[in-house]
Amino acid sequence: MSNSHYLQPLQLEHHGEVKEVYQEAIENLGHIFYSEEQIQAWSTLAILPGVLDESLHKGKGWISLKKNKIVAFALRYPPDRLALLYCRSDFGRSGHATALLRHIELEAFQEGLKSLSTEASSFSYPLLLKLGWFLIKPELIQIADIIFKRYRMQKQLISENID
């Protein structure tokens, strides 16, 4: 892990701030891949009671800090699924998501898991491909009656794939 990426376990006291990271990332980067209508529907999930809460409370995650500010987070829920991976827009392409993802993969491997799966957005799809995940199939989902394309993906956790 690079010195510029300080990771620590995601705790209950971080939930409010990670919801802000989630919402900020979608609202500030969404225009690259999504319509204004899609951005509004998706970012609203951060503030709706209960939508992210189960993953945050039951999942196992990590945050990436820069100057004591949460700039990115990732979590698994259930244990064999990457449920959330988000980075503040002003910290994109600076290695935070990569560091988190590698840490999540290593931790899952050390726990004896053979693979991880996820449903990637257009944001994370290229990063996941770059880091050895493979596409199972693209799919369409609805959020607030708005259609989104996402990518069902998987990664085999073998020692050669984990750094």
C-alpha atoms as an extended CHARMM CRD file, in Angstrom:
* protein
*
       163  EXT
         1         1  MET       CA              0.0000000000        0.0000000000        0.0000000000  PROA      1               0.0000000000
         2         2  SER       CA              1.2960000000        3.4220000000       -0.9170000000  PROA      2               0.0000000000
         3         3  ASN       CA              2.0540000000        5.9100000000        1.8540000000  PROA      3               0.0000000000
         4         4  SER       CA             -0.5090000000        8.2640000000        0.3320000000  PROA      4               0.0000000000
         5         5  HSD       CA             -3.3000000000        5.7070000000        0.9140000000  PROA      5               0.0000000000
         6         6  TYR       CA             -4.0340000000        5.2330000000        4.5760000000  PROA      6               0.0000000000
         7         7  LEU       CA             -6.6420000000        2.4990000000        4.9670000000  PROA      7               0.0000000000
         8         8  GLN       CA             -8.5830000000        1.6530000000        8.0740000000  PROA      8               0.0000000000
         9         9  PRO       CA            -11.6340000000       -0.4870000000        8.8150000000  PROA      9               0.0000000000
        10        10  LEU       CA            -15.0270000000        1.0690000000        8.1440000000  PROA      10              0.0000000000
        11        11  GLN       CA            -16.7430000000        1.7180000000       11.4830000000  PROA      11              0.0000000000
        12        12  LEU       CA            -20.2410000000        2.8370000000       12.5100000000  PROA      12              0.0000000000
        13        13  GLU       CA            -19.0360000000        6.4050000000       13.0820000000  PROA      13              0.0000000000
        14        14  HSD       CA            -17.9730000000        6.6040000000        9.4090000000  PROA      14              0.0000000000
        15        15  HSD       CA            -21.4010000000        5.7600000000        7.9460000000  PROA      15              0.0000000000
        16        16  GLY       CA            -22.5750000000        9.3560000000        7.5650000000  PROA      16              0.0000000000
        17        17  GLU       CA            -19.3810000000       10.4270000000        5.8310000000  PROA      17              0.0000000000
        18        18  VAL       CA            -19.2670000000        7.4370000000        3.4800000000  PROA      18              0.0000000000
        19        19  LYS       CA            -22.8440000000        8.1910000000        2.4280000000  PROA      19              0.0000000000
        20        20  GLU       CA            -21.6040000000       11.6930000000        1.5630000000  PROA      20              0.0000000000
        21        21  VAL       CA            -18.7500000000       10.1820000000       -0.4810000000  PROA      21              0.0000000000
        22        22  TYR       CA            -21.2770000000        7.9630000000       -2.2910000000  PROA      22              0.0000000000
        23        23  GLN       CA            -23.5780000000       10.8630000000       -3.1130000000  PROA      23              0.0000000000
        24        24  GLU       CA            -20.7770000000       13.2860000000       -4.0380000000  PROA      24              0.0000000000
        25        25  ALA       CA            -19.1210000000       10.7950000000       -6.3930000000  PROA      25              0.0000000000
        26        26  ILE       CA            -22.3460000000       10.1440000000       -8.2750000000  PROA      26              0.0000000000
        27        27  GLU       CA            -23.3630000000       13.7930000000       -8.4840000000  PROA      27              0.0000000000
        28        28  ASN       CA            -19.9520000000       15.1160000000       -9.5590000000  PROA      28              0.0000000000
        29        29  LEU       CA            -18.7930000000       12.3040000000      -11.8460000000  PROA      29              0.0000000000
        30        30  GLY       CA            -22.1150000000       10.9770000000      -13.0580000000  PROA      30              0.0000000000
        31        31  HSD       CA            -22.3220000000       13.2070000000      -16.1290000000  PROA      31              0.0000000000
        32        32  ILE       CA            -19.4870000000       11.1980000000      -17.6880000000  PROA      32              0.0000000000
        33        33  PHE       CA            -21.6810000000        8.1020000000      -18.0320000000  PROA      33              0.0000000000
        34        34  TYR       CA            -25.2160000000        8.9570000000      -16.9620000000  PROA      34              0.0000000000
        35        35  SER       CA            -28.1130000000       11.2980000000      -17.7270000000  PROA      35              0.0000000000
        36        36  GLU       CA            -29.2100000000       13.9360000000      -15.2150000000  PROA      36              0.0000000000
        37        37  GLU       CA            -32.2970000000       11.8280000000      -14.4780000000  PROA      37              0.0000000000
        38        38  GLN       CA            -30.1360000000        8.7670000000      -13.7190000000  PROA      38              0.0000000000
        39        39  ILE       CA            -27.7940000000       10.7970000000      -11.4900000000  PROA      39              0.0000000000
        40        40  GLN       CA            -30.6990000000       12.1170000000       -9.4210000000  PROA      40              0.0000000000
        41        41  ALA       CA            -32.2960000000        8.6900000000       -8.9940000000  PROA      41              0.0000000000
        42        42  TRP       CA            -29.0180000000        7.0010000000       -8.0460000000  PROA      42              0.0000000000
        43        43  SER       CA            -27.6010000000        9.6680000000       -5.7160000000  PROA      43              0.0000000000
        44        44  THR       CA            -30.8840000000        9.8350000000       -3.7900000000  PROA      44              0.0000000000
        45        45  LEU       CA            -30.2600000000        6.2800000000       -2.5570000000  PROA      45              0.0000000000
        46        46  ALA       CA            -27.6540000000        7.6760000000       -0.1470000000  PROA      46              0.0000000000
        47        47  ILE       CA            -30.2370000000        9.6680000000        1.7900000000  PROA      47              0.0000000000
        48        48  LEU       CA            -33.1940000000        7.2790000000        1.6960000000  PROA      48              0.0000000000
        49        49  PRO       CA            -33.5330000000        5.4840000000        5.0380000000  PROA      49              0.0000000000
        50        50  GLY       CA            -32.5370000000        1.8490000000        4.9030000000  PROA      50              0.0000000000
        51        51  VAL       CA            -31.2200000000        1.6800000000        1.3360000000  PROA      51              0.0000000000
        52        52  LEU       CA            -27.4950000000        1.5170000000        2.1540000000  PROA      52              0.0000000000
        53        53  ASP       CA            -27.9090000000        0.7140000000        5.8340000000  PROA      53              0.0000000000
        54        54  GLU       CA            -27.9760000000       -3.0880000000        5.6110000000  PROA      54              0.0000000000
        55        55  SER       CA            -24.7270000000       -3.1950000000        3.6160000000  PROA      55              0.0000000000
        56        56  LEU       CA            -23.0680000000       -0.6520000000        5.9060000000  PROA      56              0.0000000000
        57        57  HSD       CA            -24.1480000000       -2.3900000000        9.1330000000  PROA      57              0.0000000000
        58        58  LYS       CA            -23.6280000000       -6.0020000000        8.0970000000  PROA      58              0.0000000000
        59        59  GLY       CA            -20.8160000000       -5.6080000000        5.5770000000  PROA      59              0.0000000000
        60        60  LYS       CA            -17.0800000000       -5.5780000000        6.0740000000  PROA      60              0.0000000000
        61        61  GLY       CA            -15.4130000000       -2.5280000000        4.6470000000  PROA      61              0.0000000000
        62        62  TRP       CA            -12.4840000000       -0.1730000000        4.5500000000  PROA      62              0.0000000000
        63        63  ILE       CA            -12.0210000000        3.5460000000        4.1340000000  PROA      63              0.0000000000
        64        64  SER       CA             -9.1600000000        5.4190000000        2.5000000000  PROA      64              0.0000000000
        65        65  LEU       CA             -8.1110000000        8.5980000000        4.2500000000  PROA      65              0.0000000000
        66        66  LYS       CA             -6.2190000000       11.6670000000        3.1220000000  PROA      66              0.0000000000
        67        67  LYS       CA             -5.4680000000       14.2350000000        5.8340000000  PROA      67              0.0000000000
        68        68  ASN       CA             -8.0550000000       12.5870000000        8.1350000000  PROA      68              0.0000000000
        69        69  LYS       CA            -10.7920000000       12.9410000000        5.5090000000  PROA      69              0.0000000000
        70        70  ILE       CA            -12.5330000000        9.8900000000        4.0510000000  PROA      70              0.0000000000
        71        71  VAL       CA            -11.8950000000       10.1030000000        0.3270000000  PROA      71              0.0000000000
        72        72  ALA       CA            -12.9540000000        6.5940000000       -0.7130000000  PROA      72              0.0000000000
        73        73  PHE       CA            -14.4990000000        3.4420000000        0.6770000000  PROA      73              0.0000000000
        74        74  ALA       CA            -15.2420000000       -0.1420000000       -0.2780000000  PROA      74              0.0000000000
        75        75  LEU       CA            -17.1480000000       -2.9300000000        1.3690000000  PROA      75              0.0000000000
        76        76  ARG       CA            -18.1820000000       -6.5310000000        0.9380000000  PROA      76              0.0000000000
        77        77  TYR       CA            -21.6940000000       -7.6960000000        1.6600000000  PROA      77              0.0000000000
        78        78  PRO       CA            -22.3300000000      -10.5600000000        1.7850000000  PROA      78              0.0000000000
        79        79  PRO       CA            -18.7120000000      -11.6530000000        2.3200000000  PROA      79              0.0000000000
        80        80  ASP       CA            -18.2330000000      -12.8920000000       -1.2640000000  PROA      80              0.0000000000
        81        81  ARG       CA            -19.6200000000       -9.7450000000       -2.9520000000  PROA      81              0.0000000000
        82        82  LEU       CA            -18.0770000000       -6.3360000000       -3.5100000000  PROA      82              0.0000000000
        83        83  ALA       CA            -21.1430000000       -4.2510000000       -2.6490000000  PROA      83              0.0000000000
        84        84  LEU       CA            -19.8160000000       -0.6720000000       -2.6940000000  PROA      84              0.0000000000
        85        85  LEU       CA            -16.7250000000        1.0710000000       -4.0890000000  PROA      85              0.0000000000
        86        86  TYR       CA            -16.8110000000        4.8810000000       -4.2380000000  PROA      86              0.0000000000
        87        87  CYS       CA            -14.2770000000        7.7020000000       -4.3330000000  PROA      87              0.0000000000
        88        88  ARG       CA            -14.7520000000       11.4600000000       -4.0020000000  PROA      88              0.0000000000
        89        89  SER       CA            -14.5330000000       13.1090000000       -7.4050000000  PROA      89              0.0000000000
        90        90  ASP       CA            -11.5120000000       15.2490000000       -6.5250000000  PROA      90              0.0000000000
        91        91  PHE       CA             -9.5470000000       12.1180000000       -5.5340000000  PROA      91              0.0000000000
        92        92  GLY       CA            -10.3600000000       10.0110000000       -8.5780000000  PROA      92              0.0000000000
        93        93  ARG       CA             -7.4970000000        8.3570000000      -10.4450000000  PROA      93              0.0000000000
        94        94  SER       CA             -5.1780000000        8.7840000000       -7.4670000000  PROA      94              0.0000000000
        95        95  GLY       CA             -5.0360000000        5.1180000000       -6.4430000000  PROA      95              0.0000000000
        96        96  HSD       CA             -7.5150000000        5.1260000000       -3.5600000000  PROA      96              0.0000000000
        97        97  ALA       CA            -10.0510000000        2.8000000000       -5.2210000000  PROA      97              0.0000000000
        98        98  THR       CA             -7.2620000000        0.4870000000       -6.4120000000  PROA      98              0.0000000000
        99        99  ALA       CA             -5.7370000000        0.3080000000       -2.9190000000  PROA      99              0.0000000000
       100       100  LEU       CA             -9.1370000000       -0.4270000000       -1.3810000000  PROA      100             0.0000000000
       101       101  LEU       CA            -10.0270000000       -3.0460000000       -3.9500000000  PROA      101             0.0000000000
       102       102  ARG       CA             -6.7040000000       -4.8530000000       -3.5700000000  PROA      102             0.0000000000
       103       103  HSD       CA             -7.1310000000       -4.8100000000        0.2070000000  PROA      103             0.0000000000
       104       104  ILE       CA            -10.6860000000       -6.1780000000       -0.0340000000  PROA      104             0.0000000000
       105       105  GLU       CA             -9.5040000000       -8.9410000000       -2.3970000000  PROA      105             0.0000000000
       106       106  LEU       CA             -6.5750000000       -9.8920000000       -0.1640000000  PROA      106             0.0000000000
       107       107  GLU       CA             -8.7580000000       -9.9700000000        2.9330000000  PROA      107             0.0000000000
       108       108  ALA       CA            -11.3500000000      -12.1890000000        1.1870000000  PROA      108             0.0000000000
       109       109  PHE       CA             -8.5660000000      -14.5100000000       -0.0310000000  PROA      109             0.0000000000
       110       110  GLN       CA             -7.1120000000      -14.7360000000        3.4980000000  PROA      110             0.0000000000
       111       111  GLU       CA            -10.5890000000      -15.6440000000        4.7690000000  PROA      111             0.0000000000
       112       112  GLY       CA            -10.6090000000      -18.6020000000        2.3730000000  PROA      112             0.0000000000
       113       113  LEU       CA            -12.9270000000      -17.2410000000       -0.2910000000  PROA      113             0.0000000000
       114       114  LYS       CA            -12.2770000000      -18.5090000000       -3.8120000000  PROA      114             0.0000000000
       115       115  SER       CA            -13.9170000000      -15.6160000000       -5.6740000000  PROA      115             0.0000000000
       116       116  LEU       CA            -15.7020000000      -12.2790000000       -5.3630000000  PROA      116             0.0000000000
       117       117  SER       CA            -18.6110000000      -11.0320000000       -7.4340000000  PROA      117             0.0000000000
       118       118  THR       CA            -20.1100000000       -7.6010000000       -8.0010000000  PROA      118             0.0000000000
       119       119  GLU       CA            -22.4920000000       -5.5740000000      -10.1080000000  PROA      119             0.0000000000
       120       120  ALA       CA            -20.2900000000       -2.7690000000      -11.4140000000  PROA      120             0.0000000000
       121       121  SER       CA            -21.3970000000        0.6310000000      -12.5900000000  PROA      121             0.0000000000
       122       122  SER       CA            -19.8760000000        2.2780000000      -15.6340000000  PROA      122             0.0000000000
       123       123  PHE       CA            -17.5800000000        4.0790000000      -13.1510000000  PROA      123             0.0000000000
       124       124  SER       CA            -15.9230000000        0.9940000000      -11.7080000000  PROA      124             0.0000000000
       125       125  TYR       CA            -16.1740000000       -1.3390000000      -14.7040000000  PROA      125             0.0000000000
       126       126  PRO       CA            -12.8610000000       -0.2440000000      -16.3610000000  PROA      126             0.0000000000
       127       127  LEU       CA            -10.9470000000       -0.4060000000      -13.0550000000  PROA      127             0.0000000000
       128       128  LEU       CA            -12.2720000000       -3.8510000000      -12.2530000000  PROA      128             0.0000000000
       129       129  LEU       CA            -11.3050000000       -5.1260000000      -15.7200000000  PROA      129             0.0000000000
       130       130  LYS       CA             -7.8180000000       -3.6620000000      -15.2790000000  PROA      130             0.0000000000
       131       131  LEU       CA             -7.4400000000       -5.4570000000      -11.9380000000  PROA      131             0.0000000000
       132       132  GLY       CA             -8.3430000000       -8.8960000000      -13.2700000000  PROA      132             0.0000000000
       133       133  TRP       CA            -12.0970000000       -9.0660000000      -12.8610000000  PROA      133             0.0000000000
       134       134  PHE       CA            -14.0440000000      -10.5330000000      -15.7540000000  PROA      134             0.0000000000
       135       135  LEU       CA            -17.4340000000       -9.7360000000      -17.1800000000  PROA      135             0.0000000000
       136       136  ILE       CA            -20.1410000000      -12.3290000000      -16.6660000000  PROA      136             0.0000000000
       137       137  LYS       CA            -22.8300000000      -10.2640000000      -18.4230000000  PROA      137             0.0000000000
       138       138  PRO       CA            -24.1710000000       -6.7390000000      -18.7450000000  PROA      138             0.0000000000
       139       139  GLU       CA            -27.6460000000       -6.2250000000      -17.3200000000  PROA      139             0.0000000000
       140       140  LEU       CA            -30.3200000000       -3.5900000000      -16.9640000000  PROA      140             0.0000000000
       141       141  ILE       CA            -31.8010000000       -2.5660000000      -13.6120000000  PROA      141             0.0000000000
       142       142  GLN       CA            -34.2790000000        0.0450000000      -12.4390000000  PROA      142             0.0000000000
       143       143  ILE       CA            -33.7830000000        2.6600000000       -9.7610000000  PROA      143             0.0000000000
       144       144  ALA       CA            -36.8820000000        4.8070000000       -9.1700000000  PROA      144             0.0000000000
       145       145  ASP       CA            -38.2830000000        3.6990000000      -12.5520000000  PROA      145             0.0000000000
       146       146  ILE       CA            -35.0820000000        4.8140000000      -14.3240000000  PROA      146             0.0000000000
       147       147  ILE       CA            -33.1460000000        2.2110000000      -16.3490000000  PROA      147             0.0000000000
       148       148  PHE       CA            -29.4180000000        1.6870000000      -15.6890000000  PROA      148             0.0000000000
       149       149  LYS       CA            -26.8810000000       -0.5780000000      -17.3190000000  PROA      149             0.0000000000
       150       150  ARG       CA            -24.4760000000       -2.3710000000      -15.0130000000  PROA      150             0.0000000000
       151       151  TYR       CA            -21.9750000000       -5.1740000000      -15.3430000000  PROA      151             0.0000000000
       152       152  ARG       CA            -22.1620000000       -8.4380000000      -13.4270000000  PROA      152             0.0000000000
       153       153  MET       CA            -18.5250000000       -9.3640000000      -12.7660000000  PROA      153             0.0000000000
       154       154  GLN       CA            -16.4020000000      -11.8720000000      -10.8940000000  PROA      154             0.0000000000
       155       155  LYS       CA            -12.7880000000      -12.3350000000       -9.8460000000  PROA      155             0.0000000000
       156       156  GLN       CA            -11.1150000000      -15.6050000000       -8.9680000000  PROA      156             0.0000000000
       157       157  LEU       CA             -9.0410000000      -15.1550000000       -5.8300000000  PROA      157             0.0000000000
       158       158  ILE       CA             -5.8690000000      -17.1200000000       -6.4200000000  PROA      158             0.0000000000
       159       159  SER       CA             -2.4650000000      -16.1850000000       -5.0720000000  PROA      159             0.0000000000
       160       160  GLU       CA             -1.2250000000      -15.0030000000       -8.5070000000  PROA      160             0.0000000000
       161       161  ASN       CA             -4.1240000000      -12.4910000000       -8.7250000000  PROA      161             0.0000000000
       162       162  ILE       CA             -3.5610000000      -10.9730000000       -5.2750000000  PROA      162             0.0000000000
       163       163  ASP       CA             -0.7770000000       -8.5000000000       -4.5910000000  PROA      163             0.0000000000
